[in-house]
């Protein structure tokens, strides 16, 4: 398969979608990003890398970070983790408080904000220096030590974190947050503010296409079963309230972020990352989703 030709054609085809969305304006640091950018990187399991467009531009990965912290916690806690967070699509906005009232402080899944805060809380309990641990883990998966927090984004997130503070306090009232709420939200804001580019993300998601093994080191990060289960959650919950439509159109497990990034993978074959900052009404990259749909159509392959 000539992946370079496929993504080069897609890059040109989706440029007309610029202007059909808008950047995430509820986080001021993201609102100022140049919207007319697009990068596509593909990393195959045989070690080849294909890239087109703005693939070396760092951007805020936002909710894609939820995958990495989930892996860090799940590999230690195993199935006991699922007593604290569910595995079902939410059917409500990613920052909703409504379901927590009815479900006694147990978030529907680890990719809505409430669920991600629970995961971050457990990570704080597991790692004495959680911020440093997150960066070290992500750098190891990406094969790049030059990955850092964007502190201006983290500060912007923290200054606009009232809803996340409310979610964390509400869950703490049910006993589902173990640590200090301010600390939990601070670590959460920093993990969302990790700066990566498309190539970093495609490389990092190879741990899933390699079924739980970091191809850079050969270390088994997750069991095959854990990899399968986290992949299933990505497929059903990874794209906010657009997860079903993403599965219908693209057919890959993955995760999006309001920074405009999407990372996805095909088990045993490849990982792919796209970035374009303009978002649709669901908080997903307009050009990114279009590019991924054209990619699986162009290579005539998906998980289905």
N, C-alpha and C positions, 0 to 999 in steps of 0.2 A: 504494500500500500504506500503510495506516494503522499504521505501526510503533509509535506511542505506545500505541495501544489494545492491540496485540499484547503488548508487554512489560508493560503495566500488568496485563493479565489473568494473564500468566505469573508476575509478582511475587506475586500473591495465591495462585496455584495451588501454588507450590513452598515456601511458608512451612511447610507441614506436614512438610517434609523436615528441618527443624531438629531436631537431637537424634539423627540417624541416623549422624553421623560424629563426629570429634573433631579439635581443633586439633593442629598439629604440636608435640608435646611434646618432641621431641629437640632443639629449639632453644628454650631457655627463654623468650626474648623473644617468641616466637610463641604459646607456650602460654597466655599471659595475655590474649590478644585476646578481646574479647566475641564469642562464637560466633554469636549471633543477629543477624547483619547480612547484608544482601543488597543488591547494587546491580547494575543492568543499564544499559549505555549502548550506543547504536547510532549510528554515524557513517556517513552515506551519501555516495556519491561526488559528489553535487551540493552537499555542504556542510551538509546538515541534520544536527541532532543531536537524539536522543531519549534520555530518561533517566528512570529510576524507582528509588526506594529510596535506598540509602546510596552514591550515586555520587560524592559529594564527599569521602568519607572516604579518607584516604591509607592504604595498606597496603603491606607488603613484597612486592615483585613476585617475589622469589626466582628460580626457574628461567626465568621469562619473560624475564629479562635475557639469557639465553643466546642468544635470537634477535637482540637488538640487537648484542651483541659479535660474533656470527657475521657479521652484515651488515657491521660495521666492518672485519673482517678479510677477508672474501670479496671485498669490492669492491677491495681492494688486491692480494691474492695470487692471485685467480682460481682456475683449476683446480689449480694447484700445491698448494693447501691440502689437497686430498683425498689427497695422499701421506701425510699425518700423521694423518688422522682419516677414518673410514669413513662410509658413508651407509646402513647397514642397521640395522633394529631389533635391540636387544641380546638380548631374551629373558631378561635378568637384571635384578635391582634396579639402580636408577640409580646407586648408590654401590658396585657390586660390583667386587672385585679379580680375580675368577676369570678372566674372558675375557682380561684383559691378559697373563696368563702364557702362554696358548696362542697369542695373536696378536701376540707380540713388541712389546708396548707401544703398539699402534695401537688406539685406542678405536673401538668400533663406529659411533658417530655423535656429532655435536657437542652433543647434548642430554642424554646421560648425564653424570655429573659428570666422569669422566675426559676425555671429549671436550671438555667445556666448559673444563676446565683447560688443555688444549692450545690452545684458541682464545684464552683469556685470556693464555697465555704468548706467543702470536704477536702479540697486541695490544700487549703490553708492549714487544716488539721494534720495533713500528711507531710507537708514540706515546711521546714523551719523558715526558709526564705522563699516564699512562693513566687514572687516576681522573677527572681533570678532563676528559679527552677523552670518556670514557663519558657523564658528565653532560651535557656540551655537545651530544653527538650525540642523546641521548634527549630533551633539552629541545627541540632543533630539530625532531625528528619529532613531538613532542606539541604543539608550538606553545605551550609554557609554560615560562618561565624559572624558575618557582618549584618546581623539582623537585630534591630533595637526597637524599643518603644518610641513612638512619636509623642514626646511629652506635651507638645502644644495640643494635640488631639486629646490626650488623656485629661489634660486640664479642662479643656472645653467640655468633655463628657462629664467630668465630675461636677462642673458648675451647672450642668443641666440634668442632674441625676435624681431629681426629686421622685420621679415615678419608681425608679429602681430602689431607692431608699425605702419607699413605701412598701414595695413588694417584699424586701428583705425583712423589714420590721414586722410585717404581717405574718410572714412565715416563721419568724422567731417566736411570735406569740403562740404558735402551734408546736414549738419545739423542733422545728425543721431547719433552723439555722443555729450552728453551734458556736460560732465566733462573733466577735464584735461587728455590728452591722457596718460601721464606718470603714473598718478594715476590709470587709468583704467587698463593698462597693468600690473602694479604692483599687483593690487588686483586679476586680472585674473591669473597671474603666481602663486600666493599663493593658490587660490582655486584649481588649478590643482595639487598642491603639497601636498594636504591633504593626510595623511597616514592613511589607514584603512586596515583591513584584511577581509577575505571572510565572516566571521561571522558578522562583523560590517555591511558590505554591504547588506547581505541577510536580516538582521534585518531592516536596513534603508529602503529597498525597500518593506517592508511589508506595508508601507503607501499606496502603489499602489494596492497590493493584497487585502487590506482592503478598497479599493475604496475611498481613501482620508482621512481616519482616522488614526491617530497615535495610534497603539494598546497599546503602553506603557502608554500613558496618557489619551486616549479616546478623545483627541482634534481633531476636524475636521480641517485638514490643507487645503484641497481643497474640492470644491463641487464635487458631483459625476460626473457632466458634465465636470468640469475642469480635473478631473482625467482621464476620458475617452479620452479627447482631447490630453492631454500630452502623454498618452499611445499610441495614434494613431501616434503621431510624433515620438515616440521611435520606433514604428514598421516600419515606412517608412524611417526614417532618422538616426536611432541610431547607425549605423554601417558603417559610411562613405560610400564609393562607393560599399560596399558589403551588403547593407541593404536588397536588394531584395533577394539575395542568402541566407542571414541569415533567412529571413522569410520563404523561401522555405525549408530550411534544418531544422530549429529549431522550428519556429512557435510561438515565444514569443516576446512581446515587451520588449525592454531593451536598454542598452547603454554600449558601450565598451570604453576603454581608452588605450593609447599606453603604459601604465605601465603594460599591460597584463591582466587587470581585465575586467570582464564582469558581469553586474548585470541585471537580468531579472525577470519576474514575470508572474504568471497565475492568472487572476482576481478571487477573491473569494476563492483561494486555497493555493497559496504558492509563495514565492520568492526564488530565487537561485542566488548565486554568485560563480563565478569560477575565478581562477587566475593562469596563467602560462605566464612567461615574453616573450617568443619567439613569434614574430609577423609574420603574412604573409605580402604579398605585399600591402594589403589594410590598414595595421595598426591594425589588430585584432589578438587576441591570437589564434595561430594554435591549440594548445591542448584544449583551452577553448571552441572554437566553436565545435570541435569534441566532447567534453564532453557534451555540451548542446544538440547537435543533438542526441546523444545516450541516453540522459536523457529523452527527450520528446518521443523518440521511445520506450524506456524501460518502461515508465509508460503509454504509449499509450494514450497520452493526450497533447493537445496544445490549442491555441485559435482558431484554424481552425477546 
